[in-house]
């Protein structure tokens, strides 16, 4: 699979929310595009990711 342009191997399918947690993202502060479609945060737990997918993950950072 591709995550932000980098090849990663999952080995098995996984829930998007679990993958984000494993990668160190706080799910409340990210936007995710899966295969060209924006995924709602409420759907992170029910969205399954496989090795065939392409993810773009953007983190929100506060500042001033």
N, CA, C and O atoms as a printed pandas DataFrame, in Angstrom:
     atom_number atom_name residue_name chain_id  residue_number  x_coord  y_coord  z_coord
0              1         N          UNK        A               1    0.840   -1.165    0.000
1              2        CA          UNK        A               1    0.000    0.000    0.000
2              3         C          UNK        A               1    0.882    1.224    0.000
3              4         O          UNK        A               1    2.064    1.151    0.337
4              5         N          UNK        A               2    0.310    2.343   -0.377
5              6        CA          UNK        A               2    1.011    3.626   -0.328
6              7         C          UNK        A               2    0.414    4.483    0.779
7              8         O          UNK        A               2   -0.802    4.666    0.843
8              9         N          UNK        A               3    1.273    5.009    1.652
9             10        CA          UNK        A               3    0.853    5.956    2.676
10            11         C          UNK        A               3    1.690    7.208    2.498
11            12         O          UNK        A               3    2.903    7.189    2.707
12            13         N          UNK        A               4    1.039    8.292    2.113
13            14        CA          UNK        A               4    1.724    9.561    1.852
14            15         C          UNK        A               4    2.912    9.369    0.905
15            16         O          UNK        A               4    3.981    9.947    1.102
16            17         N          UNK        A               5    2.702    8.551   -0.121
17            18        CA          UNK        A               5    3.714    8.332   -1.142
18            19         C          UNK        A               5    4.768    7.296   -0.813
19            20         O          UNK        A               5    5.647    7.048   -1.638
20            21         N          UNK        A               6    4.718    6.680    0.357
21            22        CA          UNK        A               6    5.702    5.669    0.753
22            23         C          UNK        A               6    5.073    4.283    0.754
23            24         O          UNK        A               6    3.960    4.090    1.243
24            25         N          UNK        A               7    5.812    3.311    0.190
25            26        CA          UNK        A               7    5.349    1.916    0.185
26            27         C          UNK        A               7    5.388    1.339    1.589
27            28         O          UNK        A               7    6.394    1.455    2.289
28            29         N          UNK        A               8    4.291    0.719    1.996
29            30        CA          UNK        A               8    4.202    0.022    3.285
30            31         C          UNK        A               8    3.504   -1.303    3.033
31            32         O          UNK        A               8    2.626   -1.396    2.175
32            33         N          UNK        A               9    3.891   -2.323    3.777
33            34        CA          UNK        A               9    3.233   -3.622    3.682
34            35         C          UNK        A               9    2.427   -3.876    4.945
35            36         O          UNK        A               9    2.952   -3.794    6.055
36            37         N          UNK        A              10    1.151   -4.185    4.768
37            38        CA          UNK        A              10    0.287   -4.482    5.908
38            39         C          UNK        A              10    0.289   -5.965    6.255
39            40         O          UNK        A              10    0.391   -6.338    7.423
40            41         N          UNK        A              11    0.177   -6.794    5.245
41            42        CA          UNK        A              11    0.097   -8.234    5.472
42            43         C          UNK        A              11   -1.325   -8.733    5.633
43            44         O          UNK        A              11   -1.645   -9.841    5.205
44            45         N          UNK        A              12   -2.191   -7.921    6.251
45            46        CA          UNK        A              12   -3.600   -8.286    6.403
46            47         C          UNK        A              12   -4.424   -7.004    6.449
47            48         O          UNK        A              12   -3.886   -5.917    6.658
48            49         N          UNK        A              13   -5.714   -7.139    6.255
49            50        CA          UNK        A              13   -6.572   -5.964    6.307
50            51         C          UNK        A              13   -6.689   -5.470    7.744
51            52         O          UNK        A              13   -6.566   -6.244    8.693
52            53         N          UNK        A              14   -6.933   -4.152    7.888
53            54        CA          UNK        A              14   -6.968   -3.524    9.205
54            55         C          UNK        A              14   -7.933   -2.338    9.153
55            56         O          UNK        A              14   -8.106   -1.713    8.107
56            57         N          UNK        A              15   -8.550   -2.041   10.282
57            58        CA          UNK        A              15   -9.430   -0.870   10.351
58            59         C          UNK        A              15   -8.575    0.392   10.243
59            60         O          UNK        A              15   -7.474    0.452   10.789
60            61         N          UNK        A              16   -9.081    1.384    9.546
61            62        CA          UNK        A              16   -8.362    2.640    9.377
62            63         C          UNK        A              16   -8.000    3.253   10.726
63            64         O          UNK        A              16   -6.882    3.739   10.901
64            65         N          UNK        A              17   -8.926    3.236   11.679
65            66        CA          UNK        A              17   -8.648    3.816   13.004
66            67         C          UNK        A              17   -7.474    3.114   13.679
67            68         O          UNK        A              17   -6.645    3.765   14.313
68            69         N          UNK        A              18   -7.399    1.799   13.547
69            70        CA          UNK        A              18   -6.300    1.042   14.148
70            71         C          UNK        A              18   -4.978    1.359   13.464
71            72         O          UNK        A              18   -3.952    1.506   14.128
72            73         N          UNK        A              19   -4.999    1.464   12.149
73            74        CA          UNK        A              19   -3.783    1.802   11.405
74            75         C          UNK        A              19   -3.266    3.181   11.808
75            76         O          UNK        A              19   -2.068    3.360   12.028
76            77         N          UNK        A              20   -4.168    4.150   11.902
77            78        CA          UNK        A              20   -3.761    5.501   12.290
78            79         C          UNK        A              20   -3.127    5.504   13.676
79            80         O          UNK        A              20   -2.121    6.177   13.899
80            81         N          UNK        A              21   -3.713    4.753   14.606
81            82        CA          UNK        A              21   -3.162    4.654   15.953
82            83         C          UNK        A              21   -1.778    4.011   15.930
83            84         O          UNK        A              21   -0.866    4.483   16.608
84            85         N          UNK        A              22   -1.614    2.939   15.155
85            86        CA          UNK        A              22   -0.319    2.266   15.046
86            87         C          UNK        A              22    0.746    3.191   14.462
87            88         O          UNK        A              22    1.919    3.104   14.825
88            89         N          UNK        A              23    0.332    4.076   13.557
89            90        CA          UNK        A              23    1.269    5.007   12.933
90            91         C          UNK        A              23    1.541    6.240   13.790
91            92         O          UNK        A              23    2.363    7.081   13.429
92            93         N          UNK        A              24    0.844    6.348   14.935
93            94        CA          UNK        A              24    1.086    7.439   15.861
94            95         C          UNK        A              24    0.252    8.679   15.635
95            96         O          UNK        A              24    0.557    9.734   16.192
96            97         N          UNK        A              25   -0.785    8.581   14.838
97            98        CA          UNK        A              25   -1.672    9.722   14.588
98            99         C          UNK        A              25   -2.770    9.776   15.636
99           100         O          UNK        A              25   -3.255    8.744   16.100
100          101         N          UNK        A              26   -3.152   10.976   16.000
101          102        CA          UNK        A              26   -4.334   11.180   16.846
102          103         C          UNK        A              26   -5.505   11.388   15.898
103          104         O          UNK        A              26   -5.554   12.380   15.172
104          105         N          UNK        A              27   -6.439   10.461   15.904
105          106        CA          UNK        A              27   -7.496   10.439   14.891
106          107         C          UNK        A              27   -8.368   11.690   14.882
107          108         O          UNK        A              27   -8.983   12.003   13.863
108          109         N          UNK        A              28   -8.431   12.403   15.991
109          110        CA          UNK        A              28   -9.245   13.620   16.042
110          111         C          UNK        A              28   -8.597   14.770   15.276
111          112         O          UNK        A              28   -9.244   15.782   15.005
112          113         N          UNK        A              29   -7.321   14.616   14.928
113          114        CA          UNK        A              29   -6.587   15.718   14.307
114          115         C          UNK        A              29   -6.021   15.368   12.937
115          116         O          UNK        A              29   -4.995   15.915   12.531
116          117         N          UNK        A              30   -6.679   14.465   12.224
117          118        CA          UNK        A              30   -6.219   14.101   10.888
118          119         C          UNK        A              30   -7.365   14.124    9.882
119          120         O          UNK        A              30   -8.536   13.982   10.231
120          121         N          UNK        A              31   -6.984   14.306    8.631
121          122        CA          UNK        A              31   -7.892   14.121    7.504
122          123         C          UNK        A              31   -7.283   13.000    6.667
123          124         O          UNK        A              31   -6.066   12.937    6.497
124          125         N          UNK        A              32   -8.132   12.118    6.147
125          126        CA          UNK        A              32   -7.632   10.963    5.405
126          127         C          UNK        A              32   -8.337   10.874    4.050
127          128         O          UNK        A              32   -9.559   10.971    3.941
128          129         N          UNK        A              33   -7.503   10.683    3.027
129          130        CA          UNK        A              33   -8.008   10.411    1.689
130          131         C          UNK        A              33   -7.642    8.972    1.365
131          132         O          UNK        A              33   -6.469    8.606    1.424
132          133         N          UNK        A              34   -8.622    8.158    1.027
133          134        CA          UNK        A              34   -8.423    6.750    0.698
134          135         C          UNK        A              34   -8.797    6.538   -0.757
135          136         O          UNK        A              34   -9.961    6.672   -1.135
136          137         N          UNK        A              35   -7.815    6.209   -1.564
137          138        CA          UNK        A              35   -8.037    5.959   -2.991
138          139         C          UNK        A              35   -8.799    7.109   -3.657
139          140         O          UNK        A              35   -9.673    6.885   -4.494
140          141         N          UNK        A              36   -8.457    8.338   -3.275
141          142        CA          UNK        A              36   -9.048    9.515   -3.896
142          143         C          UNK        A              36  -10.325   10.013   -3.244
143          144         O          UNK        A              36  -10.888   11.011   -3.695
144          145         N          UNK        A              37  -10.801    9.350   -2.194
145          146        CA          UNK        A              37  -12.033    9.744   -1.506
146          147         C          UNK        A              37  -11.736   10.145   -0.065
147          148         O          UNK        A              37  -11.012    9.444    0.643
148          149         N          UNK        A              38  -12.295   11.270    0.366
149          150        CA          UNK        A              38  -12.138   11.715    1.738
150          151         C          UNK        A              38  -12.988   10.823    2.645
151          152         O          UNK        A              38  -14.158   10.569    2.359
152          153         N          UNK        A              39  -12.391   10.356    3.732
153          154        CA          UNK        A              39  -13.096    9.507    4.687
154          155         C          UNK        A              39  -13.482   10.341    5.904
155          156         O          UNK        A              39  -12.640   11.022    6.490
156          157         N          UNK        A              40  -14.759   10.284    6.283
157          158        CA          UNK        A              40  -15.222   11.002    7.478
158          159         C          UNK        A              40  -14.614   10.362    8.716
159          160         O          UNK        A              40  -14.425    9.147    8.765
160          161         N          UNK        A              41  -14.309   11.182    9.716
161          162        CA          UNK        A              41  -13.744   10.650   10.957
162          163         C          UNK        A              41  -14.673    9.626   11.601
163          164         O          UNK        A              41  -14.205    8.669   12.217
164          165         N          UNK        A              42  -15.964    9.817   11.467
165          166        CA          UNK        A              42  -16.928    8.866   12.048
166          167         C          UNK        A              42  -16.857    7.494   11.367
167          168         O          UNK        A              42  -17.358    6.508   11.910
168          169         N          UNK        A              43  -16.243    7.426   10.190
169          170        CA          UNK        A              43  -16.132    6.162    9.458
170          171         C          UNK        A              43  -14.767    5.492    9.607
171          172         O          UNK        A              43  -14.555    4.428    9.027
172          173         N          UNK        A              44  -13.841    6.072   10.359
173          174        CA          UNK        A              44  -12.499    5.506   10.506
174          175         C          UNK        A              44  -12.552    4.074   11.047
175          176         O          UNK        A              44  -11.803    3.217   10.579
176          177         N          UNK        A              45  -13.409    3.803   12.008
177          178        CA          UNK        A              45  -13.490    2.482   12.619
178          179         C          UNK        A              45  -14.101    1.421   11.721
179          180         O          UNK        A              45  -13.788    0.238   11.856
180          181         N          UNK        A              46  -14.958    1.827   10.815
181          182        CA          UNK        A              46  -15.640    0.869    9.942
182          183         C          UNK        A              46  -15.017    0.763    8.553
183          184         O          UNK        A              46  -15.494   -0.003    7.716
184          185         N          UNK        A              47  -13.951    1.530    8.302
185          186        CA          UNK        A              47  -13.279    1.501    7.007
186          187         C          UNK        A              47  -12.081    0.556    7.085
187          188         O          UNK        A              47  -11.195    0.723    7.924
188          189         N          UNK        A              48  -12.070   -0.440    6.195
189          190        CA          UNK        A              48  -11.002   -1.441    6.183
190          191         C          UNK        A              48   -9.959   -1.075    5.134
191          192         O          UNK        A              48  -10.285   -0.698    4.009
192          193         N          UNK        A              49   -8.694   -1.197    5.536
193          194        CA          UNK        A              49   -7.565   -0.880    4.667
194          195         C          UNK        A              49   -6.856   -2.171    4.293
195          196         O          UNK        A              49   -6.685   -3.055    5.133
196          197         N          UNK        A              50   -6.435   -2.284    3.012
197          198        CA          UNK        A              50   -5.689   -3.453    2.541
198          199         C          UNK        A              50   -4.409   -2.984    1.845
199          200         O          UNK        A              50   -4.201   -1.786    1.655
200          201         N          UNK        A              51   -3.559   -3.937    1.469
201          202        CA          UNK        A              51   -2.310   -3.618    0.779
202          203         C          UNK        A              51   -2.537   -2.972   -0.586
203          204         O          UNK        A              51   -1.612   -2.367   -1.129
204          205         N          UNK        A              52   -3.725   -3.080   -1.151
205          206        CA          UNK        A              52   -4.006   -2.516   -2.466
206          207         C          UNK        A              52   -4.389   -1.033   -2.406
207          208         O          UNK        A              52   -4.570   -0.405   -3.450
208          209         N          UNK        A              53   -4.514   -0.464   -1.200
209          210        CA          UNK        A              53   -5.006    0.907   -1.037
210          211         C          UNK        A              53   -3.916    1.963   -1.090
211          212         O          UNK        A              53   -2.732    1.683   -0.903
212          213         N          UNK        A              54   -4.359    3.193   -1.352
213          214        CA          UNK        A              54   -3.487    4.369   -1.347
214          215         C          UNK        A              54   -4.082    5.377   -0.367
215          216         O          UNK        A              54   -5.215    5.826   -0.538
216          217         N          UNK        A              55   -3.303    5.732    0.668
217          218        CA          UNK        A              55   -3.749    6.666    1.703
218          219         C          UNK        A              55   -2.936    7.950    1.663
219          220         O          UNK        A              55   -1.722    7.931    1.458
220          221         N          UNK        A              56   -3.612    9.040    1.858
221          222        CA          UNK        A              56   -2.968   10.324    2.107
222          223         C          UNK        A              56   -3.492   10.787    3.455
223          224         O          UNK        A              56   -4.702   10.903    3.649
224          225         N          UNK        A              57   -2.584   11.051    4.387
225          226        CA          UNK        A              57   -2.957   11.449    5.746
226          227         C          UNK        A              57   -2.382   12.836    6.012
227          228         O          UNK        A              57   -1.188   13.077    5.829
228          229         N          UNK        A              58   -3.253   13.741    6.446
229          230        CA          UNK        A              58   -2.839   15.109    6.766
230          231         C          UNK        A              58   -3.158   15.375    8.220
231          232         O          UNK        A              58   -4.286   15.162    8.664
232          233         N          UNK        A              59   -2.160   15.845    8.970
233          234        CA          UNK        A              59   -2.352   16.188   10.385
234          235         C          UNK        A              59   -2.593   17.679   10.534
235          236         O          UNK        A              59   -1.979   18.490    9.841
236          237         N          UNK        A              60   -3.492   18.034   11.445
237          238        CA          UNK        A              60   -3.745   19.428   11.753
238          239         C          UNK        A              60   -2.825   19.835   12.893
239          240         O          UNK        A              60   -2.719   19.131   13.898
240          241         N          UNK        A              61   -2.165   20.968   12.733
241          242        CA          UNK        A              61   -1.230   21.450   13.740
242          243         C          UNK        A              61   -1.657   22.853   14.146
243          244         O          UNK        A              61   -1.863   23.715   13.292
244          245         N          UNK        A              62   -1.789   23.082   15.450
245          246        CA          UNK        A              62   -2.149   24.410   15.936
246          247         C          UNK        A              62   -0.912   25.296   16.014
247          248         O          UNK        A              62    0.220   24.812   16.018
248          249         N          UNK        A              63   -1.146   26.566   16.072
249          250        CA          UNK        A              63   -0.041   27.505   16.169
250          251         C          UNK        A              63   -0.545   28.912   15.942
251          252         O          UNK        A              63   -1.722   29.144   15.667
252          253         N          UNK        A              64    0.365   29.824   16.065
253          254        CA          UNK        A              64   -0.091   31.189   15.896
254          255         C          UNK        A              64    0.928   32.109   15.374
255          256         O          UNK        A              64    0.653   33.295   15.190
